[in-house]
Amino acid sequence: MKVTFLGHAAVSITTNSHTILIDPFLTGNALAPVKADEVHADAILVTHGHGDHLGDTVAIAKRTGALVVACAELSGWLKQQGVSVHAMHLGGAHEFPFGWVKFTLAFHGAGIDTPQGMVYGGNPVGILFRADGKTIYHAGDTALFSDMKLISQRHPLDLAMLPIGDNYTMGPDDALYAAELLAPKAVMPIHYDTFELIRQDAHAFVQEVRAKGIQAYEVKPGESVKI
């Protein structure tokens, strides 16, 4: 399995047979190494409805025919936009042709910003994804919470993608503690440097994670890790 960082919290996952996007915020993402009309997707997984995560989901799904997987309320809104959806919710899991998906808790907001104003978007989620014998965790936008330990106890992780930007999400200190709770084989920081308010020293964070005995990758936008 190959995980490619697309800047902010956007990632592309390439398995033996499918391409899956998570939170494809590309238009308006100055760090994105590709444009929205250049990416392929068999499926799109969305953690919540904020514009920097929902991003280009609708446009990509309409162009590629990708199935969009999101919480029930966000899925309802997406269906109204004319895309194919599969609704899930917190704690639920489903086996798809492209892999196994489970939604976990995430402590954040989830409103959808529309021309008519903010629309209720249900709960934000974290995402567990398993394919090719590997399990990865995309935490979405979340604060630190102690039940992260349960995630790793139930589902041993090969890779955890954790936000470090602070202000809106965990910062490096809390993300470091989250890494200890999750005990993954490796950590990759996300959700940082896109805007001035969330600039962080990802290199220093990676070094601190490694000092805890956990592998960590500082992945630049456009670069990949193989797990």
C-alpha positions as CSV (number, residue, x, y, z in Angstrom):
1,M,0.0,0.0,0.0
2,K,1.3,3.5,-0.9
3,V,0.1,6.6,0.9
4,T,0.8,9.9,-0.9
5,F,0.5,13.2,0.9
6,L,-1.3,15.9,-1.1
7,G,-0.9,18.7,1.4
8,H,-3.1,19.8,4.4
9,A,-5.0,16.6,5.3
10,A,-5.5,15.3,1.8
11,V,-4.0,11.9,1.0
12,S,-4.1,9.4,-1.8
13,I,-4.0,5.7,-1.0
14,T,-2.9,3.2,-3.7
15,T,-3.7,-0.4,-3.0
16,N,-3.0,-3.4,-5.2
17,S,-6.2,-2.6,-7.1
18,H,-7.7,0.7,-6.2
19,T,-7.1,4.4,-5.5
20,I,-8.7,6.0,-2.5
21,L,-8.7,9.7,-1.6
22,I,-9.2,11.1,1.8
23,D,-10.3,14.7,2.3
24,P,-9.3,15.9,-1.2
25,F,-8.8,19.6,-0.5
26,L,-6.8,20.6,-3.6
27,T,-8.3,23.8,-5.0
28,G,-7.2,26.5,-2.7
29,N,-4.6,24.3,-1.1
30,A,-1.3,26.1,-2.0
31,L,0.7,23.0,-1.0
32,A,-1.2,20.6,-3.3
33,P,1.1,18.9,-5.8
34,V,-1.8,18.2,-8.2
35,K,-5.0,19.8,-9.4
36,A,-8.4,18.4,-8.7
37,D,-8.9,17.6,-12.4
38,E,-5.7,15.5,-12.5
39,V,-6.4,13.0,-9.7
40,H,-8.1,9.6,-10.1
41,A,-10.3,8.0,-7.4
42,D,-12.3,4.8,-7.1
43,A,-13.5,6.0,-3.7
44,I,-13.4,9.2,-1.6
45,L,-13.5,9.1,2.2
46,V,-14.4,12.3,3.9
47,T,-13.8,13.0,7.6
48,H,-16.2,16.1,7.9
49,G,-17.8,18.9,6.0
50,H,-15.4,21.8,6.5
51,G,-14.2,23.2,3.2
52,D,-10.6,22.3,3.8
53,H,-11.5,18.6,4.0
54,L,-14.6,18.2,1.9
55,G,-12.7,20.2,-0.7
56,D,-13.1,19.0,-4.2
57,T,-15.0,15.9,-3.3
58,V,-18.1,16.7,-5.4
59,A,-16.1,17.7,-8.6
60,I,-13.8,14.7,-8.4
61,A,-16.7,12.2,-7.7
62,K,-18.7,13.6,-10.6
63,R,-15.7,13.3,-13.0
64,T,-14.4,9.9,-11.9
65,G,-17.6,8.2,-10.7
66,A,-16.0,7.6,-7.3
67,L,-18.1,6.4,-4.4
68,V,-18.1,8.9,-1.6
69,V,-18.1,7.5,2.0
70,A,-19.1,10.0,4.7
71,C,-21.2,10.2,7.8
72,A,-25.0,10.0,7.2
73,E,-25.8,13.7,7.4
74,L,-22.9,14.7,5.2
75,S,-23.8,11.9,2.8
76,G,-27.3,13.2,2.5
77,W,-26.1,16.6,1.5
78,L,-23.6,15.1,-1.0
79,K,-26.3,13.0,-2.6
80,Q,-28.2,16.2,-3.2
81,Q,-25.2,17.4,-5.1
82,G,-25.5,14.4,-7.5
83,V,-22.7,12.1,-6.4
84,S,-22.9,8.4,-5.4
85,V,-22.6,8.0,-1.7
86,H,-22.4,5.4,1.0
87,A,-23.5,6.7,4.4
88,M,-21.9,5.5,7.6
89,H,-21.6,6.7,11.2
90,L,-19.5,6.6,14.3
91,G,-18.4,3.1,15.3
92,G,-19.8,1.6,12.1
93,A,-17.7,-0.4,9.7
94,H,-18.2,-1.7,6.2
95,E,-16.3,-3.9,3.7
96,F,-16.1,-2.4,0.3
97,P,-14.6,-3.8,-2.9
98,F,-11.7,-1.3,-2.3
99,G,-11.2,-2.1,1.4
100,W,-12.6,-2.1,4.9
101,V,-13.6,1.3,6.4
102,K,-14.6,2.1,10.0
103,F,-15.5,5.5,11.5
104,T,-14.0,6.5,14.8
105,L,-14.6,9.5,17.1
106,A,-13.1,12.9,16.3
107,F,-13.6,15.9,18.5
108,H,-14.2,18.9,16.2
109,G,-16.9,20.6,14.2
110,A,-18.5,19.5,10.9
111,G,-20.7,22.2,9.4
112,I,-20.9,22.5,5.6
113,D,-20.3,26.1,4.3
114,T,-22.7,26.7,1.4
115,P,-23.9,29.8,-0.5
116,Q,-27.0,29.6,1.6
117,G,-25.0,29.6,4.8
118,M,-23.8,26.9,7.2
119,V,-25.5,23.6,6.9
120,Y,-25.5,20.9,9.6
121,G,-23.0,18.2,8.6
122,G,-23.4,15.6,11.3
123,N,-20.4,14.4,13.3
124,P,-16.8,14.7,12.3
125,V,-15.0,11.3,12.2
126,G,-11.6,9.7,12.1
127,I,-11.1,6.9,9.5
128,L,-9.7,3.4,9.9
129,F,-8.9,1.9,6.5
130,R,-7.7,-1.6,5.8
131,A,-6.5,-3.2,2.6
132,D,-3.7,-5.5,1.4
133,G,-3.3,-6.7,5.0
134,K,-2.5,-3.2,6.3
135,T,-4.5,-0.9,8.6
136,I,-4.1,2.9,8.6
137,Y,-5.8,5.6,10.7
138,H,-6.5,9.1,9.4
139,A,-7.5,11.1,12.5
140,G,-9.2,13.9,10.6
141,D,-9.4,17.2,12.6
142,T,-9.5,16.2,16.2
143,A,-8.4,17.2,19.7
144,L,-6.5,14.7,21.8
145,F,-8.8,12.2,23.5
146,S,-7.9,9.2,25.8
147,D,-10.0,6.7,23.9
148,M,-7.4,6.8,21.1
149,K,-5.9,4.0,23.1
150,L,-9.0,1.8,22.4
151,I,-8.5,2.3,18.7
152,S,-5.1,0.7,18.8
153,Q,-6.2,-2.0,21.2
154,R,-9.0,-3.0,18.8
155,H,-7.2,-2.4,15.6
156,P,-3.3,-2.5,15.6
157,L,-2.1,0.3,13.2
158,D,0.5,0.2,10.5
159,L,0.3,4.0,10.0
160,A,-1.4,6.8,11.9
161,M,-1.9,10.2,10.2
162,L,-2.2,12.9,12.9
163,P,-2.9,16.6,12.7
164,I,-0.3,18.8,14.3
165,G,-1.4,22.3,13.2
166,D,-2.8,23.5,16.5
167,N,-5.5,26.3,16.9
168,Y,-8.1,24.1,15.1
169,T,-6.7,20.6,16.0
170,M,-4.1,19.0,18.1
171,G,-0.7,20.6,18.1
172,P,2.7,18.7,18.2
173,D,2.7,18.1,21.9
174,D,-0.8,16.6,22.0
175,A,-0.2,14.7,18.7
176,L,3.0,13.2,20.3
177,Y,0.9,11.9,23.2
178,A,-1.7,10.6,20.7
179,A,1.0,8.7,19.0
180,E,1.9,7.0,22.3
181,L,-1.8,6.1,22.9
182,L,-2.2,4.8,19.4
183,A,1.1,2.9,19.3
184,P,1.2,2.6,15.5
185,K,4.2,1.1,13.6
186,A,4.6,4.6,12.0
187,V,3.3,8.2,12.2
188,M,2.8,10.8,9.5
189,P,1.9,14.4,10.5
190,I,-0.8,16.2,8.5
191,H,-2.8,19.4,8.7
192,Y,0.0,21.9,9.1
193,D,1.7,24.7,7.1
194,T,-1.2,25.2,4.7
195,F,-2.0,28.6,6.4
196,E,0.1,30.9,8.6
197,L,-2.0,30.1,11.6
198,I,-1.1,26.4,11.5
199,R,2.6,26.6,10.7
200,Q,4.6,23.9,12.6
201,D,8.0,22.3,12.6
202,A,7.1,18.9,11.2
203,H,10.8,17.8,11.3
204,A,11.0,18.4,15.0
205,F,7.7,16.6,15.6
206,V,9.0,13.6,13.6
207,Q,12.2,13.5,15.7
208,E,10.2,13.5,18.9
209,V,8.0,10.7,17.8
210,R,11.1,8.6,16.8
211,A,12.6,9.4,20.3
212,K,9.5,7.5,21.7
213,G,10.5,4.4,19.7
214,I,7.9,4.9,17.0
215,Q,8.9,5.3,13.3
216,A,7.8,8.6,11.8
217,Y,7.9,10.1,8.4
218,E,8.2,13.8,7.4
219,V,6.4,13.5,4.0
220,K,6.5,16.5,1.7
221,P,3.4,17.2,-0.5
222,G,3.7,14.9,-3.5
223,E,5.9,12.4,-1.6
224,S,4.8,8.9,-0.6
225,V,5.4,6.2,2.0
226,K,5.0,2.5,1.5
227,I,3.6,0.3,4.2
